[in-house]
Amino acid sequence: MTSVPWASPLRVTTPHQGALHTGPVPDPLCVILAPPGPEPLACHAVELLLPVGTSAEHLVADPPAVTLDQAPEGWSIHHTGGDRFTLRPPAPAPLAPGTRLDLALGGLGTGTADGTALMEARVVTGPDHEAAAPSARYRILTSQTPLIEYFTASAIHVNHGNGVKLNWKGLPSDSSGTVSYELYIGRDAPLDVTHQTNSAGEGSHEVPNLTTATAFALRVRKGQTQEDIKTLVVTVETPDLTVGELGAKGTVRLMGEPKYLIPRETYQNKLPGGVYQAETDGVIAAYIEQTDKTSDQKARVTITVTPPPAPGHSSKQPPGHRYEATSTHLCPANLLAPVPAQHQVTISPAAGGATLQTQVTWYPMGTGALKKQQ
């Protein structure tokens, strides 16, 4: 993707690791400034060469539409002719060692077919524009087509015992890279439905005999770097449990007292986690944030919910259902993981060498604990 000079003070990134989705909701193009060594960095401007045109090798179709969507107060963007765009602070901005400045551009894209664009970026370090750090060159993959165009059900309310048909449209098979499809149904392990998706990216799956409200999720992956997830819920008109008249003396609670499995703190070298056993149904809520502004590493928390072995197969562990939330320092992440009784829960945070702040909380539904095994 890149050709970056040694100890460069500048990096260009995208939310999809070098791939820029330009439609229908365009991605930002992120520019990160950080002193590469022990000396402060004097930033008088940032110059970008963004190919202007309407072909697949261009990044900008309409230069006035390019905006500076994230920047410290007073920064501005100027189209200074041809492919050149200049980002300027209100005054020369010195960056101390160990600090980082993030800028994000919007309004990119040409509305054409997928392609590859080459761009350059450099930091101007003095009043004379010739005083600049070496340019960094980047190859940006552009994509006009979303990974998932739609994911729908034939009905969002069904009678007890009826089924639904799930339909989706993703990338056509002639797109570059390998495209795979996984379907999550309730708390079951995901199904590989790649073979149920035709060359136009259209697929379907029949789900029979629904007896309770069910959540569905479709995950699409393109190659090793891009993925998207869409979800939906189908409710059942007459579920297994119908509440008529209930009487109680005292207080009746559906949800028990929440318990912190991992308190909200900042971690780096020693990351919390563990394996737990659920005595009752419940929900785990997790929050994670990568807090190291000098690093573009991602922090993630993974929760794997594994059912007990089937009767007569005590030595064979069935596959678990994996939930994952990923964060950069620009974007914290949350997740909710349903946990049925008697299931095993494995919690695994990972920081990629950066610091992270995380919190994991157990909300029981019923009487019982989530006991730590190891």
Summary of the structure (lengths in Angstrom):
residues: 374
radius of gyration: 25.1
end to end distance: 41.4
largest distance: 81.2
contacts: 1123
relative contact order: 0.13
helix: 2%
strand: 50%
